[in-house]
Amino acid sequence: MKDRGLKKRQIGTVVSNRMDKTVVVSIERIVEHPVYKKYMRRRGKCVAHDAQNMCRIGDKVMIVETRPLSKTKRWRVREVLEKAL
């Protein structure tokens, strides 16, 4: 049996939890401009499965890639790293 390899992991902030068992996570990364060499912030959003509905807006979470769960969900919440105030 072949190894499936490691699944990707991302750390981000929950920006929406209005859906049932689903959260939207904003992932921020810093990239260097190819010409001007200035560092810029880039943001992306991922839709993740939250089975226990435990995430709130502002929580810092770790998400891990998984099989497609719906049209847009390809990530699953692995753990909540920090709770929002």
PyMOL Python script that loads the backbone (N, CA, C, O; Angstrom):
from pymol import cmd

cmd.read_pdbstr("""\
ATOM      1  N   MET A   1       0.839  -1.185   0.000  1.00  0.00           N
ATOM      2  CA  MET A   1       0.000   0.000   0.000  1.00  0.00           C
ATOM      3  C   MET A   1       0.884   1.249   0.000  1.00  0.00           C
ATOM      4  O   MET A   1       1.847   1.336   0.763  1.00  0.00           O
ATOM      5  N   LYS A   2       0.554   2.206  -0.853  1.00  0.00           N
ATOM      6  CA  LYS A   2       1.358   3.412  -0.941  1.00  0.00           C
ATOM      7  C   LYS A   2       0.959   4.416   0.138  1.00  0.00           C
ATOM      8  O   LYS A   2      -0.190   4.461   0.577  1.00  0.00           O
ATOM      9  N   ASP A   3       1.947   5.224   0.555  1.00  0.00           N
ATOM     10  CA  ASP A   3       1.652   6.301   1.490  1.00  0.00           C
ATOM     11  C   ASP A   3       0.912   7.404   0.753  1.00  0.00           C
ATOM     12  O   ASP A   3       1.186   7.681  -0.414  1.00  0.00           O
ATOM     13  N   ARG A   4      -0.012   8.018   1.439  1.00  0.00           N
ATOM     14  CA  ARG A   4      -0.778   9.103   0.828  1.00  0.00           C
ATOM     15  C   ARG A   4      -0.061  10.434   0.956  1.00  0.00           C
ATOM     16  O   ARG A   4      -0.471  11.410   0.329  1.00  0.00           O
ATOM     17  N   GLY A   5       0.984  10.500   1.741  1.00  0.00           N
ATOM     18  CA  GLY A   5       1.717  11.749   1.914  1.00  0.00           C
ATOM     19  C   GLY A   5       1.098  12.602   3.009  1.00  0.00           C
ATOM     20  O   GLY A   5       0.072  12.249   3.591  1.00  0.00           O
ATOM     21  N   LEU A   6       1.733  13.714   3.273  1.00  0.00           N
ATOM     22  CA  LEU A   6       1.273  14.613   4.324  1.00  0.00           C
ATOM     23  C   LEU A   6       0.205  15.551   3.776  1.00  0.00           C
ATOM     24  O   LEU A   6       0.267  15.993   2.629  1.00  0.00           O
ATOM     25  N   LYS A   7      -0.777  15.842   4.630  1.00  0.00           N
ATOM     26  CA  LYS A   7      -1.828  16.784   4.238  1.00  0.00           C
ATOM     27  C   LYS A   7      -1.370  18.200   4.563  1.00  0.00           C
ATOM     28  O   LYS A   7      -0.659  18.432   5.540  1.00  0.00           O
ATOM     29  N   LYS A   8      -1.792  19.140   3.727  1.00  0.00           N
ATOM     30  CA  LYS A   8      -1.429  20.537   3.956  1.00  0.00           C
ATOM     31  C   LYS A   8      -2.134  21.053   5.197  1.00  0.00           C
ATOM     32  O   LYS A   8      -3.259  20.657   5.503  1.00  0.00           O
ATOM     33  N   ARG A   9      -1.456  21.942   5.902  1.00  0.00           N
ATOM     34  CA  ARG A   9      -2.036  22.584   7.088  1.00  0.00           C
ATOM     35  C   ARG A   9      -1.892  24.084   6.935  1.00  0.00           C
ATOM     36  O   ARG A   9      -0.894  24.569   6.401  1.00  0.00           O
ATOM     37  N   GLN A  10      -2.882  24.813   7.400  1.00  0.00           N
ATOM     38  CA  GLN A  10      -2.849  26.275   7.365  1.00  0.00           C
ATOM     39  C   GLN A  10      -3.348  26.792   8.705  1.00  0.00           C
ATOM     40  O   GLN A  10      -4.155  26.143   9.369  1.00  0.00           O
ATOM     41  N   ILE A  11      -2.865  27.957   9.095  1.00  0.00           N
ATOM     42  CA  ILE A  11      -3.346  28.615  10.312  1.00  0.00           C
ATOM     43  C   ILE A  11      -3.968  29.930   9.885  1.00  0.00           C
ATOM     44  O   ILE A  11      -3.367  30.700   9.136  1.00  0.00           O
ATOM     45  N   GLY A  12      -5.182  30.180  10.371  1.00  0.00           N
ATOM     46  CA  GLY A  12      -5.882  31.396   9.984  1.00  0.00           C
ATOM     47  C   GLY A  12      -6.892  31.817  11.027  1.00  0.00           C
ATOM     48  O   GLY A  12      -6.987  31.216  12.098  1.00  0.00           O
ATOM     49  N   THR A  13      -7.644  32.851  10.709  1.00  0.00           N
ATOM     50  CA  THR A  13      -8.635  33.436  11.607  1.00  0.00           C
ATOM     51  C   THR A  13     -10.030  33.230  11.039  1.00  0.00           C
ATOM     52  O   THR A  13     -10.254  33.415   9.843  1.00  0.00           O
ATOM     53  N   VAL A  14     -10.963  32.848  11.897  1.00  0.00           N
ATOM     54  CA  VAL A  14     -12.342  32.642  11.473  1.00  0.00           C
ATOM     55  C   VAL A  14     -12.987  34.002  11.222  1.00  0.00           C
ATOM     56  O   VAL A  14     -12.983  34.867  12.098  1.00  0.00           O
ATOM     57  N   VAL A  15     -13.541  34.190  10.021  1.00  0.00           N
ATOM     58  CA  VAL A  15     -14.191  35.451   9.684  1.00  0.00           C
ATOM     59  C   VAL A  15     -15.704  35.307   9.556  1.00  0.00           C
ATOM     60  O   VAL A  15     -16.416  36.312   9.550  1.00  0.00           O
ATOM     61  N   SER A  16     -16.214  34.069   9.452  1.00  0.00           N
ATOM     62  CA  SER A  16     -17.651  33.852   9.375  1.00  0.00           C
ATOM     63  C   SER A  16     -17.983  32.466   9.893  1.00  0.00           C
ATOM     64  O   SER A  16     -17.292  31.491   9.597  1.00  0.00           O
ATOM     65  N   ASN A  17     -19.078  32.395  10.688  1.00  0.00           N
ATOM     66  CA  ASN A  17     -19.545  31.088  11.173  1.00  0.00           C
ATOM     67  C   ASN A  17     -21.066  31.002  11.084  1.00  0.00           C
ATOM     68  O   ASN A  17     -21.698  30.338  11.907  1.00  0.00           O
ATOM     69  N   ARG A  18     -21.652  31.659  10.105  1.00  0.00           N
ATOM     70  CA  ARG A  18     -23.113  31.728  10.007  1.00  0.00           C
ATOM     71  C   ARG A  18     -23.739  30.467   9.439  1.00  0.00           C
ATOM     72  O   ARG A  18     -24.948  30.265   9.555  1.00  0.00           O
ATOM     73  N   MET A  19     -22.921  29.614   8.823  1.00  0.00           N
ATOM     74  CA  MET A  19     -23.450  28.380   8.249  1.00  0.00           C
ATOM     75  C   MET A  19     -23.398  27.257   9.284  1.00  0.00           C
ATOM     76  O   MET A  19     -22.663  27.348  10.267  1.00  0.00           O
ATOM     77  N   ASP A  20     -24.169  26.211   9.062  1.00  0.00           N
ATOM     78  CA  ASP A  20     -24.174  25.074   9.981  1.00  0.00           C
ATOM     79  C   ASP A  20     -22.987  24.170   9.672  1.00  0.00           C
ATOM     80  O   ASP A  20     -22.830  23.701   8.544  1.00  0.00           O
ATOM     81  N   LYS A  21     -22.159  23.931  10.672  1.00  0.00           N
ATOM     82  CA  LYS A  21     -20.982  23.056  10.574  1.00  0.00           C
ATOM     83  C   LYS A  21     -19.972  23.526   9.529  1.00  0.00           C
ATOM     84  O   LYS A  21     -19.230  22.718   8.972  1.00  0.00           O
ATOM     85  N   THR A  22     -19.944  24.822   9.268  1.00  0.00           N
ATOM     86  CA  THR A  22     -19.026  25.380   8.280  1.00  0.00           C
ATOM     87  C   THR A  22     -18.528  26.736   8.762  1.00  0.00           C
ATOM     88  O   THR A  22     -19.298  27.534   9.297  1.00  0.00           O
ATOM     89  N   VAL A  23     -17.231  26.994   8.570  1.00  0.00           N
ATOM     90  CA  VAL A  23     -16.654  28.295   8.879  1.00  0.00           C
ATOM     91  C   VAL A  23     -15.826  28.765   7.695  1.00  0.00           C
ATOM     92  O   VAL A  23     -15.345  27.961   6.896  1.00  0.00           O
ATOM     93  N   VAL A  24     -15.668  30.082   7.594  1.00  0.00           N
ATOM     94  CA  VAL A  24     -14.798  30.665   6.590  1.00  0.00           C
ATOM     95  C   VAL A  24     -13.554  31.164   7.319  1.00  0.00           C
ATOM     96  O   VAL A  24     -13.656  31.938   8.271  1.00  0.00           O
ATOM     97  N   VAL A  25     -12.386  30.722   6.873  1.00  0.00           N
ATOM     98  CA  VAL A  25     -11.123  31.042   7.526  1.00  0.00           C
ATOM     99  C   VAL A  25     -10.296  31.915   6.599  1.00  0.00           C
ATOM    100  O   VAL A  25     -10.102  31.578   5.431  1.00  0.00           O
ATOM    101  N   SER A  26      -9.803  33.044   7.119  1.00  0.00           N
ATOM    102  CA  SER A  26      -8.946  33.943   6.361  1.00  0.00           C
ATOM    103  C   SER A  26      -7.492  33.604   6.687  1.00  0.00           C
ATOM    104  O   SER A  26      -7.091  33.593   7.851  1.00  0.00           O
ATOM    105  N   ILE A  27      -6.709  33.330   5.642  1.00  0.00           N
ATOM    106  CA  ILE A  27      -5.309  32.966   5.811  1.00  0.00           C
ATOM    107  C   ILE A  27      -4.457  34.092   5.250  1.00  0.00           C
ATOM    108  O   ILE A  27      -4.607  34.478   4.090  1.00  0.00           O
ATOM    109  N   GLU A  28      -3.558  34.619   6.081  1.00  0.00           N
ATOM    110  CA  GLU A  28      -2.718  35.734   5.672  1.00  0.00           C
ATOM    111  C   GLU A  28      -1.289  35.249   5.473  1.00  0.00           C
ATOM    112  O   GLU A  28      -0.759  34.483   6.278  1.00  0.00           O
ATOM    113  N   ARG A  29      -0.675  35.708   4.384  1.00  0.00           N
ATOM    114  CA  ARG A  29       0.714  35.352   4.131  1.00  0.00           C
ATOM    115  C   ARG A  29       1.460  36.599   3.690  1.00  0.00           C
ATOM    116  O   ARG A  29       0.848  37.564   3.232  1.00  0.00           O
ATOM    117  N   ILE A  30       2.768  36.583   3.824  1.00  0.00           N
ATOM    118  CA  ILE A  30       3.592  37.720   3.443  1.00  0.00           C
ATOM    119  C   ILE A  30       4.432  37.296   2.238  1.00  0.00           C
ATOM    120  O   ILE A  30       5.140  36.290   2.283  1.00  0.00           O
ATOM    121  N   VAL A  31       4.343  38.079   1.160  1.00  0.00           N
ATOM    122  CA  VAL A  31       5.090  37.777  -0.055  1.00  0.00           C
ATOM    123  C   VAL A  31       5.928  38.990  -0.449  1.00  0.00           C
ATOM    124  O   VAL A  31       5.582  40.130  -0.139  1.00  0.00           O
ATOM    125  N   GLU A  32       7.028  38.721  -1.134  1.00  0.00           N
ATOM    126  CA  GLU A  32       7.893  39.783  -1.593  1.00  0.00           C
ATOM    127  C   GLU A  32       7.526  40.167  -3.027  1.00  0.00           C
ATOM    128  O   GLU A  32       7.328  39.294  -3.872  1.00  0.00           O
ATOM    129  N   HIS A  33       7.436  41.460  -3.297  1.00  0.00           N
ATOM    130  CA  HIS A  33       7.153  41.930  -4.648  1.00  0.00           C
ATOM    131  C   HIS A  33       8.349  41.597  -5.534  1.00  0.00           C
ATOM    132  O   HIS A  33       9.490  41.858  -5.154  1.00  0.00           O
ATOM    133  N   PRO A  34       8.096  41.015  -6.728  1.00  0.00           N
ATOM    134  CA  PRO A  34       9.223  40.555  -7.546  1.00  0.00           C
ATOM    135  C   PRO A  34      10.135  41.669  -8.061  1.00  0.00           C
ATOM    136  O   PRO A  34      11.325  41.437  -8.275  1.00  0.00           O
ATOM    137  N   VAL A  35       9.601  42.865  -8.260  1.00  0.00           N
ATOM    138  CA  VAL A  35      10.406  43.957  -8.805  1.00  0.00           C
ATOM    139  C   VAL A  35      10.902  44.886  -7.703  1.00  0.00           C
ATOM    140  O   VAL A  35      12.091  45.200  -7.637  1.00  0.00           O
ATOM    141  N   TYR A  36       9.982  45.327  -6.831  1.00  0.00           N
ATOM    142  CA  TYR A  36      10.313  46.356  -5.853  1.00  0.00           C
ATOM    143  C   TYR A  36      10.830  45.805  -4.525  1.00  0.00           C
ATOM    144  O   TYR A  36      11.271  46.574  -3.671  1.00  0.00           O
ATOM    145  N   LYS A  37      10.784  44.495  -4.342  1.00  0.00           N
ATOM    146  CA  LYS A  37      11.322  43.821  -3.152  1.00  0.00           C
ATOM    147  C   LYS A  37      10.677  44.264  -1.852  1.00  0.00           C
ATOM    148  O   LYS A  37      11.249  44.084  -0.777  1.00  0.00           O
ATOM    149  N   LYS A  38       9.494  44.840  -1.944  1.00  0.00           N
ATOM    150  CA  LYS A  38       8.759  45.226  -0.740  1.00  0.00           C
ATOM    151  C   LYS A  38       7.899  44.042  -0.314  1.00  0.00           C
ATOM    152  O   LYS A  38       7.361  43.326  -1.159  1.00  0.00           O
ATOM    153  N   TYR A  39       7.768  43.835   0.984  1.00  0.00           N
ATOM    154  CA  TYR A  39       6.944  42.743   1.484  1.00  0.00           C
ATOM    155  C   TYR A  39       5.514  43.205   1.636  1.00  0.00           C
ATOM    156  O   TYR A  39       5.245  44.267   2.197  1.00  0.00           O
ATOM    157  N   MET A  40       4.591  42.389   1.127  1.00  0.00           N
ATOM    158  CA  MET A  40       3.169  42.741   1.146  1.00  0.00           C
ATOM    159  C   MET A  40       2.382  41.626   1.798  1.00  0.00           C
ATOM    160  O   MET A  40       2.794  40.466   1.778  1.00  0.00           O
ATOM    161  N   ARG A  41       1.246  41.981   2.375  1.00  0.00           N
ATOM    162  CA  ARG A  41       0.354  40.980   2.953  1.00  0.00           C
ATOM    163  C   ARG A  41      -0.658  40.552   1.899  1.00  0.00           C
ATOM    164  O   ARG A  41      -1.250  41.384   1.213  1.00  0.00           O
ATOM    165  N   ARG A  42      -0.842  39.263   1.785  1.00  0.00           N
ATOM    166  CA  ARG A  42      -1.842  38.717   0.881  1.00  0.00           C
ATOM    167  C   ARG A  42      -2.778  37.844   1.694  1.00  0.00           C
ATOM    168  O   ARG A  42      -2.346  37.107   2.581  1.00  0.00           O
ATOM    169  N   ARG A  43      -4.067  37.933   1.384  1.00  0.00           N
ATOM    170  CA  ARG A  43      -5.074  37.200   2.142  1.00  0.00           C
ATOM    171  C   ARG A  43      -5.836  36.268   1.221  1.00  0.00           C
ATOM    172  O   ARG A  43      -6.121  36.608   0.073  1.00  0.00           O
ATOM    173  N   GLY A  44      -6.164  35.088   1.734  1.00  0.00           N
ATOM    174  CA  GLY A  44      -7.003  34.158   0.998  1.00  0.00           C
ATOM    175  C   GLY A  44      -8.044  33.597   1.944  1.00  0.00           C
ATOM    176  O   GLY A  44      -7.837  33.581   3.158  1.00  0.00           O
ATOM    177  N   LYS A  45      -9.153  33.139   1.407  1.00  0.00           N
ATOM    178  CA  LYS A  45     -10.216  32.574   2.238  1.00  0.00           C
ATOM    179  C   LYS A  45     -10.434  31.118   1.890  1.00  0.00           C
ATOM    180  O   LYS A  45     -10.415  30.733   0.720  1.00  0.00           O
ATOM    181  N   CYS A  46     -10.642  30.308   2.925  1.00  0.00           N
ATOM    182  CA  CYS A  46     -10.951  28.891   2.745  1.00  0.00           C
ATOM    183  C   CYS A  46     -12.226  28.580   3.508  1.00  0.00           C
ATOM    184  O   CYS A  46     -12.465  29.118   4.589  1.00  0.00           O
ATOM    185  N   VAL A  47     -13.041  27.708   2.937  1.00  0.00           N
ATOM    186  CA  VAL A  47     -14.247  27.241   3.620  1.00  0.00           C
ATOM    187  C   VAL A  47     -13.899  25.911   4.258  1.00  0.00           C
ATOM    188  O   VAL A  47     -13.416  25.003   3.581  1.00  0.00           O
ATOM    189  N   ALA A  48     -14.143  25.788   5.575  1.00  0.00           N
ATOM    190  CA  ALA A  48     -13.708  24.597   6.314  1.00  0.00           C
ATOM    191  C   ALA A  48     -14.873  23.980   7.068  1.00  0.00           C
ATOM    192  O   ALA A  48     -15.810  24.669   7.472  1.00  0.00           O
ATOM    193  N   HIS A  49     -14.798  22.668   7.248  1.00  0.00           N
ATOM    194  CA  HIS A  49     -15.820  21.905   7.972  1.00  0.00           C
ATOM    195  C   HIS A  49     -15.544  21.970   9.465  1.00  0.00           C
ATOM    196  O   HIS A  49     -14.437  21.667   9.909  1.00  0.00           O
ATOM    197  N   ASP A  50     -16.543  22.364  10.238  1.00  0.00           N
ATOM    198  CA  ASP A  50     -16.454  22.468  11.697  1.00  0.00           C
ATOM    199  C   ASP A  50     -17.543  21.577  12.279  1.00  0.00           C
ATOM    200  O   ASP A  50     -18.666  22.034  12.494  1.00  0.00           O
ATOM    201  N   ALA A  51     -17.227  20.318  12.535  1.00  0.00           N
ATOM    202  CA  ALA A  51     -18.240  19.315  12.887  1.00  0.00           C
ATOM    203  C   ALA A  51     -18.990  19.633  14.170  1.00  0.00           C
ATOM    204  O   ALA A  51     -20.188  19.364  14.258  1.00  0.00           O
ATOM    205  N   GLN A  52     -18.314  20.202  15.175  1.00  0.00           N
ATOM    206  CA  GLN A  52     -18.975  20.470  16.460  1.00  0.00           C
ATOM    207  C   GLN A  52     -19.502  21.894  16.591  1.00  0.00           C
ATOM    208  O   GLN A  52     -20.000  22.256  17.657  1.00  0.00           O
ATOM    209  N   ASN A  53     -19.413  22.700  15.564  1.00  0.00           N
ATOM    210  CA  ASN A  53     -19.821  24.112  15.626  1.00  0.00           C
ATOM    211  C   ASN A  53     -19.166  24.826  16.798  1.00  0.00           C
ATOM    212  O   ASN A  53     -19.828  25.572  17.520  1.00  0.00           O
ATOM    213  N   MET A  54     -17.856  24.602  16.993  1.00  0.00           N
ATOM    214  CA  MET A  54     -17.174  25.164  18.162  1.00  0.00           C
ATOM    215  C   MET A  54     -16.461  26.472  17.855  1.00  0.00           C
ATOM    216  O   MET A  54     -16.062  27.172  18.786  1.00  0.00           O
ATOM    217  N   CYS A  55     -16.287  26.826  16.595  1.00  0.00           N
ATOM    218  CA  CYS A  55     -15.541  28.032  16.233  1.00  0.00           C
ATOM    219  C   CYS A  55     -16.416  29.272  16.284  1.00  0.00           C
ATOM    220  O   CYS A  55     -17.593  29.238  15.924  1.00  0.00           O
ATOM    221  N   ARG A  56     -15.825  30.359  16.734  1.00  0.00           N
ATOM    222  CA  ARG A  56     -16.483  31.661  16.763  1.00  0.00           C
ATOM    223  C   ARG A  56     -15.659  32.640  15.931  1.00  0.00           C
ATOM    224  O   ARG A  56     -14.493  32.375  15.639  1.00  0.00           O
ATOM    225  N   ILE A  57     -16.248  33.753  15.553  1.00  0.00           N
ATOM    226  CA  ILE A  57     -15.541  34.757  14.769  1.00  0.00           C
ATOM    227  C   ILE A  57     -14.372  35.302  15.588  1.00  0.00           C
ATOM    228  O   ILE A  57     -14.532  35.670  16.751  1.00  0.00           O
ATOM    229  N   GLY A  58     -13.203  35.347  14.968  1.00  0.00           N
ATOM    230  CA  GLY A  58     -12.005  35.845  15.636  1.00  0.00           C
ATOM    231  C   GLY A  58     -11.112  34.755  16.195  1.00  0.00           C
ATOM    232  O   GLY A  58      -9.983  35.041  16.593  1.00  0.00           O
ATOM    233  N   ASP A  59     -11.582  33.510  16.240  1.00  0.00           N
ATOM    234  CA  ASP A  59     -10.757  32.402  16.729  1.00  0.00           C
ATOM    235  C   ASP A  59      -9.609  32.142  15.753  1.00  0.00           C
ATOM    236  O   ASP A  59      -9.760  32.274  14.538  1.00  0.00           O
ATOM    237  N   LYS A  60      -8.460  31.771  16.315  1.00  0.00           N
ATOM    238  CA  LYS A  60      -7.322  31.351  15.502  1.00  0.00           C
ATOM    239  C   LYS A  60      -7.365  29.834  15.425  1.00  0.00           C
ATOM    240  O   LYS A  60      -7.328  29.161  16.455  1.00  0.00           O
ATOM    241  N   VAL A  61      -7.443  29.286  14.207  1.00  0.00           N
ATOM    242  CA  VAL A  61      -7.640  27.848  14.042  1.00  0.00           C
ATOM    243  C   VAL A  61      -6.595  27.258  13.094  1.00  0.00           C
ATOM    244  O   VAL A  61      -6.016  27.959  12.264  1.00  0.00           O
ATOM    245  N   MET A  62      -6.370  25.952  13.241  1.00  0.00           N
ATOM    246  CA  MET A  62      -5.562  25.211  12.294  1.00  0.00           C
ATOM    247  C   MET A  62      -6.502  24.376  11.443  1.00  0.00           C
ATOM    248  O   MET A  62      -7.343  23.646  11.968  1.00  0.00           O
ATOM    249  N   ILE A  63      -6.358  24.485  10.115  1.00  0.00           N
ATOM    250  CA  ILE A  63      -7.183  23.684   9.220  1.00  0.00           C
ATOM    251  C   ILE A  63      -6.279  22.737   8.442  1.00  0.00           C
ATOM    252  O   ILE A  63      -5.111  23.042   8.197  1.00  0.00           O
ATOM    253  N   VAL A  64      -6.820  21.600   8.059  1.00  0.00           N
ATOM    254  CA  VAL A  64      -6.070  20.588   7.332  1.00  0.00           C
ATOM    255  C   VAL A  64      -6.889  20.191   6.107  1.00  0.00           C
ATOM    256  O   VAL A  64      -8.117  20.131   6.163  1.00  0.00           O
ATOM    257  N   GLU A  65      -6.195  19.921   5.000  1.00  0.00           N
ATOM    258  CA  GLU A  65      -6.926  19.584   3.782  1.00  0.00           C
ATOM    259  C   GLU A  65      -7.550  18.196   3.892  1.00  0.00           C
ATOM    260  O   GLU A  65      -7.042  17.322   4.595  1.00  0.00           O
ATOM    261  N   THR A  66      -8.652  18.017   3.190  1.00  0.00           N
ATOM    262  CA  THR A  66      -9.387  16.763   3.231  1.00  0.00           C
ATOM    263  C   THR A  66     -10.037  16.527   1.866  1.00  0.00           C
ATOM    264  O   THR A  66      -9.878  17.336   0.952  1.00  0.00           O
ATOM    265  N   ARG A  67     -10.753  15.442   1.735  1.00  0.00           N
ATOM    266  CA  ARG A  67     -11.449  15.180   0.479  1.00  0.00           C
ATOM    267  C   ARG A  67     -12.555  16.229   0.296  1.00  0.00           C
ATOM    268  O   ARG A  67     -12.951  16.860   1.276  1.00  0.00           O
ATOM    269  N   PRO A  68     -13.061  16.432  -0.912  1.00  0.00           N
ATOM    270  CA  PRO A  68     -14.143  17.398  -1.100  1.00  0.00           C
ATOM    271  C   PRO A  68     -15.394  16.995  -0.320  1.00  0.00           C
ATOM    272  O   PRO A  68     -15.918  15.894  -0.490  1.00  0.00           O
ATOM    273  N   LEU A  69     -15.865  17.906   0.540  1.00  0.00           N
ATOM    274  CA  LEU A  69     -17.050  17.650   1.357  1.00  0.00           C
ATOM    275  C   LEU A  69     -18.289  18.299   0.763  1.00  0.00           C
ATOM    276  O   LEU A  69     -19.408  17.871   1.044  1.00  0.00           O
ATOM    277  N   SER A  70     -18.104  19.318  -0.046  1.00  0.00           N
ATOM    278  CA  SER A  70     -19.204  19.969  -0.753  1.00  0.00           C
ATOM    279  C   SER A  70     -18.601  20.703  -1.945  1.00  0.00           C
ATOM    280  O   SER A  70     -17.446  20.471  -2.303  1.00  0.00           O
ATOM    281  N   LYS A  71     -19.378  21.583  -2.554  1.00  0.00           N
ATOM    282  CA  LYS A  71     -18.895  22.304  -3.732  1.00  0.00           C
ATOM    283  C   LYS A  71     -17.655  23.142  -3.410  1.00  0.00           C
ATOM    284  O   LYS A  71     -16.741  23.221  -4.231  1.00  0.00           O
ATOM    285  N   THR A  72     -17.609  23.767  -2.236  1.00  0.00           N
ATOM    286  CA  THR A  72     -16.494  24.650  -1.897  1.00  0.00           C
ATOM    287  C   THR A  72     -15.642  24.167  -0.723  1.00  0.00           C
ATOM    288  O   THR A  72     -14.547  24.690  -0.514  1.00  0.00           O
ATOM    289  N   LYS A  73     -16.112  23.184   0.048  1.00  0.00           N
ATOM    290  CA  LYS A  73     -15.367  22.750   1.239  1.00  0.00           C
ATOM    291  C   LYS A  73     -14.336  21.688   0.905  1.00  0.00           C
ATOM    292  O   LYS A  73     -14.675  20.587   0.472  1.00  0.00           O
ATOM    293  N   ARG A  74     -13.059  22.035   1.114  1.00  0.00           N
ATOM    294  CA  ARG A  74     -11.961  21.087   0.938  1.00  0.00           C
ATOM    295  C   ARG A  74     -11.048  21.066   2.153  1.00  0.00           C
ATOM    296  O   ARG A  74      -9.980  20.455   2.110  1.00  0.00           O
ATOM    297  N   TRP A  75     -11.449  21.720   3.235  1.00  0.00           N
ATOM    298  CA  TRP A  75     -10.647  21.824   4.454  1.00  0.00           C
ATOM    299  C   TRP A  75     -11.490  21.422   5.654  1.00  0.00           C
ATOM    300  O   TRP A  75     -12.720  21.465   5.608  1.00  0.00           O
ATOM    301  N   ARG A  76     -10.815  21.033   6.724  1.00  0.00           N
ATOM    302  CA  ARG A  76     -11.472  20.635   7.964  1.00  0.00           C
ATOM    303  C   ARG A  76     -10.752  21.326   9.113  1.00  0.00           C
ATOM    304  O   ARG A  76      -9.526  21.439   9.093  1.00  0.00           O
ATOM    305  N   VAL A  77     -11.497  21.792  10.116  1.00  0.00           N
ATOM    306  CA  VAL A  77     -10.886  22.418  11.290  1.00  0.00           C
ATOM    307  C   VAL A  77     -10.259  21.316  12.133  1.00  0.00           C
ATOM    308  O   VAL A  77     -10.941  20.389  12.569  1.00  0.00           O
ATOM    309  N   ARG A  78      -8.960  21.426  12.355  1.00  0.00           N
ATOM    310  CA  ARG A  78      -8.273  20.415  13.164  1.00  0.00           C
ATOM    311  C   ARG A  78      -8.319  20.769  14.635  1.00  0.00           C
ATOM    312  O   ARG A  78      -8.643  19.928  15.473  1.00  0.00           O
ATOM    313  N   GLU A  79      -7.989  22.043  14.958  1.00  0.00           N
ATOM    314  CA  GLU A  79      -8.041  22.460  16.354  1.00  0.00           C
ATOM    315  C   GLU A  79      -8.163  23.977  16.429  1.00  0.00           C
ATOM    316  O   GLU A  79      -7.806  24.697  15.497  1.00  0.00           O
ATOM    317  N   VAL A  80      -8.675  24.438  17.561  1.00  0.00           N
ATOM    318  CA  VAL A  80      -8.754  25.867  17.832  1.00  0.00           C
ATOM    319  C   VAL A  80      -7.509  26.219  18.644  1.00  0.00           C
ATOM    320  O   VAL A  80      -7.312  25.697  19.741  1.00  0.00           O
ATOM    321  N   LEU A  81      -6.672  27.102  18.105  1.00  0.00           N
ATOM    322  CA  LEU A  81      -5.426  27.463  18.770  1.00  0.00           C
ATOM    323  C   LEU A  81      -5.627  28.557  19.806  1.00  0.00           C
ATOM    324  O   LEU A  81      -5.043  28.502  20.889  1.00  0.00           O
ATOM    325  N   GLU A  82      -6.451  29.552  19.483  1.00  0.00           N
ATOM    326  CA  GLU A  82      -6.752  30.656  20.398  1.00  0.00           C
ATOM    327  C   GLU A  82      -8.231  30.999  20.274  1.00  0.00           C
ATOM    328  O   GLU A  82      -8.771  31.082  19.171  1.00  0.00           O
ATOM    329  N   LYS A  83      -8.872  31.194  21.407  1.00  0.00           N
ATOM    330  CA  LYS A  83     -10.265  31.633  21.405  1.00  0.00           C
ATOM    331  C   LYS A  83     -10.308  33.155  21.334  1.00  0.00           C
ATOM    332  O   LYS A  83      -9.438  33.832  21.882  1.00  0.00           O
ATOM    333  N   ALA A  84     -11.311  33.685  20.665  1.00  0.00           N
ATOM    334  CA  ALA A  84     -11.499  35.135  20.576  1.00  0.00           C
ATOM    335  C   ALA A  84     -12.043  35.649  21.906  1.00  0.00           C
ATOM    336  O   ALA A  84     -12.698  34.924  22.653  1.00  0.00           O
ATOM    337  N   LEU A  85     -11.757  36.910  22.176  1.00  0.00           N
ATOM    338  CA  LEU A  85     -12.246  37.516  23.422  1.00  0.00           C
ATOM    339  C   LEU A  85     -13.710  37.852  23.349  1.00  0.00           C
ATOM    340  O   LEU A  85     -14.274  38.368  24.315  1.00  0.00           O
TER     341      LEU A  85
END
""", "prot")
cmd.dss("prot")
cmd.show_as("cartoon", "prot")
cmd.util.cbc("prot")
cmd.orient("prot")
